[in-house]
């Protein structure tokens, strides 16, 4: 995927409601786990650490707020 296509994809995903974004991410992670990872516990541990990371939480919260500011 070219950088332009990747940017377009990211923009389109960003327009989805947060619940649909999360569902898409979960589906993609499930596919990655099944196709590429054999150490599922390490992956789960990494995901838990990422979800608990304040920087990741701040980024997700900012992304959730962007559509509200654009609509208002």
C-alpha positions, -999 to 999 in steps of 0.1 A, spaced: 0 0 0 14 34 -10 18 62 16 -11 80 -1 -33 50 1 -24 44 37 -32 80 45 -65 78 27 -73 46 46 -64 62 79 -86 92 72 -116 70 62 -112 49 94 -110 81 114 -145 91 101 -160 60 116 -177 62 150 -153 51 178 -171 18 184 -167 8 147 -131 19 148 -125 -4 178 -143 -33 161 -121 -29 130 -90 -28 151 -100 -59 170 -108 -77 137 -74 -68 123 -56 -78 155 -74 -112 155 -62 -118 119 -27 -108 128 -27 -132 157 -40 -161 137 -17 -155 107 16 -143 122 19 -147 160 25 -180 178 32 -165 212 -3 -153 219 4 -146 255 32 -122 246 9 -104 221 -19 -101 247 5 -88 272 17 -62 247 -18 -52 239 -27 -48 276 5 -27 281 -4 -5 251 -40 0 263 -27 10 297 -2 35 283 -12 71 291 2 83 258 -19 58 238 -50 66 259 -45 104 253 -41 98 216 -73 77 214 -92 103 235 -80 131 212 -91 112 181 -125 106 198 -129 143 204 -119 154 168 -153 145 152 -172 164 180 -152 195 174 -156 193 136 -193 188 139 -198 216 164 
